[in-house]
């Protein structure tokens, strides 16, 4: 495979491997299914997965919604300790880590993404739950993916049975419960770059009515990215010029993206009597990781000259960009070489302490359950506190580039990472209380409940860019309160036909309690919050727009209607219509170069985001349940889609980061999940999703890096691959004395996408395919297990994140995070 092109080229060898791994087993399995006339045996059937997506235990075929469930054993097999490894198994689910696996993820489900703002002040469009507890800050998830019973992913608006209202969907991590008998497990993994993962749990009773489970995980790695900078491994000498403002004592790391994440969870179950029980869960996570530094890749055609501004006619195509054939201003003026483009590389001259990314979080949950006979009462109380901080490495323009004392072109135009020292942190604490009743009769299944939620999110950003005279910090604090009532009724009209009706009433307020920015070099201070209090709802001095309000109050009613037809135990068909609401949003994209009125306008709030969704699906079982196919078609219509909008003035070099309602967005796609188990030897799983979207109505425009005003109408949403697919093929070879050996391959594909809301051609990335191989063993009594694996086996070059930095793009470069290359590992486990 050509590692100099992010779009895989299928050589003869690769085609042979793909066909052998995927095609031949599928043909053999299909022949087996066609010839099979004997009754299926239990070992030759696709496993029936039970989920709690509607707050009661159901087989997936009985849930009229698009849902994917991954059980804990599969998570263990895939070594899924973080969200991207989970998302790779879900149709139309994309996750990006702009700066490595230890940093905060951004989720996109069916083209629906969260706010993607560094400040994390707003709700996410894709909600994350742990054991039905909503997490209001994505960074709370770091380190929590361990000892899971299963993960459930629901696509589409949710809120009629879950506490929090969402537009895009939700991911619910369900941990293993304490057991009635003493049991436990432990595993150790060692891999490339000193990767060590330890995971284990101990569970059992301590009395007749009390059971306890203690689980933990530690995940360490030196980093899967090689630092190509010439200073790697050397101490930073300290401030030696106007272009370097770091303090002495730091060392530039040789590896990037290192992780050091640990988590503990304790669960106690107490049975008061046959009808009442209480569960107490407490967890703690510590994250001490390092980010991945991006590369700034040139996109100007070779031979380009002059100081600019450049025009789109001088751009390379994407294939040329990622083959290293294009240039930036750094190459034009100083004759420097381009980066060696290969998988798993980054470039940073920052000391390690400036690349830190991590924090810690603690959570405690109490769940009380009582069975009245006619209904079950559940009370769920949670408090979570979390803080996270990260340094920002803006990227290097070219290896070993140090601006001369009197450069021909301003260093601002060509850039240099040592001029920057940017750090941010955010703290989030939340309290939630949910009370619900579930009941069933011969004709109805129902759930009603109430939900209260409050959070306090604080964000601090420090920027030290001394060459520009910018040395400022900004603070922002948003508090939220929400009260809602929800319910859903499933009316079994006949044995085959069920009508589902759900509704949700929500009242919330969000207050911008603090918004300031200060530059100690110029002594310029702005209290934006105080300004918004005075001028809210009016046109402020020097403002061109209505000043936003520091408080937003809303009341909404959303709901769901679905019709489910199940003509047999093996077939189910449904159609559903639902609505989701995302709360108003605030922003922290301030700059001391702006007027206070402009910063108040940037602060927001943006209006609510409303999503109306229509979905049609089919779930079928064939060949006596050896083959399972779940498919759906969906259509989304957004009103007031919330997105980050970056504007840039090339004449001044000033950037504004706005969080706005871009207008009406429509999205549609198809999803299919296929599981096929023809006999005890073969397992086939395929998940495929397509997504198409378009901003169909918008009055907004945004300038590209060269000052051209680009209308948003007609553009596609950012970071939405046009397709994703995942295929897993496993061949099991059971033996009487040695146990079961398994050969498994996983092929993950991601379609082309653009990382810019204006669909800037330099922010486009091509499709790619990643392939993993595993050899697994399990002892005859299933007590011991082992595996050896290789991921990204063909060392494919692909883009894991595009930072869409408009200032950098104006200099002919685009900052990208390159994905990890080929990695290997071995794992051993035991349980009792």
Secondary structure, DSSP 8 states (H G I E B T S, - for coil): --TT-SS----HHHHHHHIIIIIIHHHHHHHHHHH--S---GGGS----EE-TTSS-EEGGGSSS-EEEEEHHHHHHTT--SHHHHHTTSTTEEEE-TT-TTS--EEEETTEE----TT--S--SEEEEETTEEESSGGGGTT---SEEEEEEEES-B-SSSSS-BSSEEEEEEE----SS-EEEEEEEEEGGGEEEEEEEEEEEEETTEEEEEEEEEEEES-SEEE--TTTTSB-----BTTB---TT-BB-SEES-EEEEEEEEEEEEESSSSEEEEEEEEEEEEEEE----EEEE-B-TT--SS----GGGB--HHHHTTT--B-HHHHHH--------TTEE---SBGGGGEEEEEEEEEEEEEEEE-SS-EEEEEEEEEEEEEEEEE---BSSTT----TT-SS-HHHH--GGG-EEEEEEEEEEEEEEEEEEEE-SSEEEEEEEEEEEEEEEEEEEEEEGGGTEEEEEEEEEEEEEEEEEEEEEEE-SSSEEEEEEEEEEEEEEEEEEEEEEETTTTEEEEHHHHHHHHTTSB-TT-SSB---SEEEEEEEEEEEEEEEEEETTEEEEEEEEEEEE--EE-----TTS-HHHHHHHHEEE--EEEEEEEEEEEEEETTTTEEEEEEEEEEEEES-EEEEEEEETTTTEEEEEEEE--EEEEEEEEEEEEE--SSSEEEEEEEEEEEEEEEE---EEE-TTS-EEE-TT---TT--SEEEEEEEEEEEEETTTEEEEEEEEEEEE--EESSTT--GGGEE--EEEEEEEEEEE-TTS-EEEEEEEESTT----EEEE---HHHHTTTEEEEEE----EEEEEEEEE-
